[in-house]
Amino acid sequence: MKRFVLCITGASGSVYGVRLLEELSRIGRVDVVVSSAGATVLKEEMGRTLKDVKEEFPKADFYGERDLTAPIASGSVLTNYEAVLVAPCSMSTLASVATGVNINLIHRVCEVALKERVKLVLLVREMPYSKVHLENMLKATEAGAIVVPASPGFYHRPRTLEDLVNFVVGKVLDLLGLEHGLYNRWKGGGK
Ligand SMILES: Cc1cc2nc3c(=O)[nH]c(=O)nc-3n(C[C@H](O)[C@H](O)[C@H](O)COP(=O)(O)O)c2cc1C
């Protein structure tokens, strides 16, 4: 069974995290860490509490952001995982990944993913980006992370908000080599 870690931080776009949790739960087992800012934004944007999400996904394993004793904080465990995803990823968590400064379990899991060469996908969101943000994205990329901007395309002719979210989530699943039918791939002009 494929295993994933999904971290939801306090950037706008909690819907991406929840949608990814739905998709990944269908494919395998998911360990979830939601930062306290992530929980705040989740409530603000989706009207859901962390408790609601835990009840909605009873098969997922949730860890507190302060729980540095969680199994996924260890390289010997994380090497058995397909990927660590941070979706959405705040500029603050990005900075932690770029600099290696650990304050919480999310930072630690990202650090372990980098050192163990486990795929690390950061679905970053901010607008506009400062020089610091851009430099941190470069540093994170050079360290081995995949930085994915939460920027949906429009060539698949989205009609709903769900179409836009599915496009971004589909691109993340593409990076993990997971099959999905979340968006229509480009078939060439006029098709
Ligand atoms: C409604 C709301 C939206 C936010 N949107 C963003 C955002 O898009 N990008 C970002 O980097 N921070 C955003 N923030 C600020 C982060 O939540 C804040 O920097 C927090 O410290 C991030 O902590 P974390 O990385 O541990 O989740 C937002 C905060 C709130 C309350």
The ligand as an ORCA input file, in Angstrom:
! r2SCAN-3c Opt
* xyz 0 1
  C      -6.954     33.847      5.888
  C      -5.455     33.770      5.813
  C      -4.838     33.577      4.599
  C      -3.465     33.505      4.499
  N      -2.894     33.311      3.261
  C      -1.573     33.143      3.170
  C      -0.993     32.822      1.905
  O      -1.665     32.700      0.887
  N       0.353     32.598      1.871
  C       1.149     32.675      2.986
  O       2.343     32.443      2.876
  N       0.614     33.000      4.193
  C      -0.712     33.215      4.317
  N      -1.269     33.501      5.540
  C      -0.369     33.706      6.698
  C       0.083     32.383      7.328
  O      -1.040     31.700      7.861
  C       1.123     32.690      8.440
  O       2.311     33.157      7.857
  C       1.410     31.495      9.305
  O       2.374     31.869     10.262
  C       1.926     30.310      8.533
  O       2.275     29.310      9.451
  P       2.446     27.797      9.007
  O       3.400     27.768      7.877
  O       2.982     27.115     10.232
  O       1.093     27.264      8.658
  C      -2.654     33.607      5.668
  C      -3.284     33.785      6.897
  C      -4.661     33.875      6.982
  C      -5.306     34.050      8.319
*
